[in-house]
Amino acid sequence: MRAYRRFPIDDASQVGEARRAAQALATELAFDEESAGRLALAVTELGTNLFRHVGPGRHAALLIGVDETDGLGVQVLSLDQGDGMDLPRCLQDGYSTGGTAGTGLGAIRRMADRFGGFSAPQRGTVLAARFGPRADRSRASAPAALSTGTAPPINVAADTAFDVAGLSLAAPGETVSGDAWALRCDAGQGGERWTLAVADGLGHGVDAAEASDKLMTLLARAEPGHLASPAAFLERSHDALRSTRGAASAALSLVPGGPLLFAGAGNISGRLISGVSDRTLLSQHGTLGVQIRRLQDVVYDWPPHAILVLFSDGIVSRWTLEETPGLLQADPAVIAGWILRDHLRGRDDATVVVVRRQDRA
């Protein structure tokens, strides 16, 4: 998955810069005119809201990037650490705190293929909206959970076993991220198996990206039977990465309704978080392509209602979501945006991947 671009919104001119970046992605992905227009309008509205209602000094920003979890699309996230908002009311047409017509957020929700949000008093707001070309709209994901921190979330059933979202940002001054992540699903006689990999190439920039991208290529090309053991997959990839500078790496095997298998080498962190528990997934020391000890698969039970979070060392390692418990029911992209907004180190590539298990009848 490609890195997102971050656009601070401290003055009105920065809204136009974000809109032009979104339009360039729409052109690259061959959006039709109507779909590109929806995207541009949403970016303008979200950016303008940040400028008018949040203002400078509260980390207001838009994140814009390509999302490949359900076909090719463009995802836009609005982040701020402002006063928060009554999100259900703000989504109603006619409600406004700034003297406008009050149709902005409700219109974005209707235009987006997928929309989610979370807001908490004095903690700010994260909104996520995904847009795809017209041909993809009929199979777009159902609208995501919407939570305000005080009201119960609106949960919408999903048609896949896992709901996954990830965000990557390049280090300051770099145009590419040395982090990478990828997801793959294989169906066999034993049912579905999903494999997720995250890598952080040593350093940052193009050479770091070469290492992490190589692991993602190996994941895409692997025989399905070679992915039953994440540890074995990583060990097989070790020699192939020797031609690169190496990467901290983690891989997981996920099956619907079952536990997960985890293996890792280096500083990719993983946690299973629910309202009553927060369990760390343990990686071993080493760097794929440089030096590793023999890796082992570790089995973790997946508690009900828990989310899985994987993140690179561009994110502060010690953080908690206890002060915003309603966030756990939000869209995975919103959760990833919240973590990145509050815990970004700001001097290295950074990646957050959030997975929710969907219990299907």
LINDAMO-V838139 format. One line per field, one symbol per residue. ss: DSSP state (2 for helix, 1 for strand, 0 for the rest). burial: b if it has 16 or more other C-alpha atoms within 10 Angstrom, else e. A space follows every 10 residues. Layout:
ss->???
burial->???
This chain:
ss->0001111100 0022222222 2222222200 0022222222 2222222222 2220000000 1111111000 0011111111 0000002222 0000000000 0002222222 2001111111 0001111111 1102222220 0000011000 0000000000 0111111110 0000000011 1111111100 1111111111 1000022222 2222222222 2002222002 2222222222 2220001111 1111000001 1111100011 1110000111 1001011100 1100000111 0000001111 1000100000 0222222220 0222222222 2221000001 1111111000 0
burial->bbbbbbbbbb eeebbeebbe bbbebbeebe beeebbebbb bbbbbbbbbb beebbbebbb bbbbbbbbbe ebbbbbbbbb bbebbbbeeb beeebeeeee ebbbbbbbbe bbbbbbbbbb bebbbbbbbb bbbeeeeeeb bebbbbbbbe eebeeeebee bbbbbbbbbb beeeebbbbb bbbeeeeeee eebbbbbbbb bbbbbebbbb bbbbbbebbe eeebeebbbb bbbbbebbeb beebbbbbbb bbbbbbeeeb bbbbbbbbbb bbbbeeebee bbbbebbbbb ebeebbbbee ebeebbbbbb bbbbbbbeee beebebbbbb bbbbbbbbbb bbbbbeebbb bbbbbbbbee e
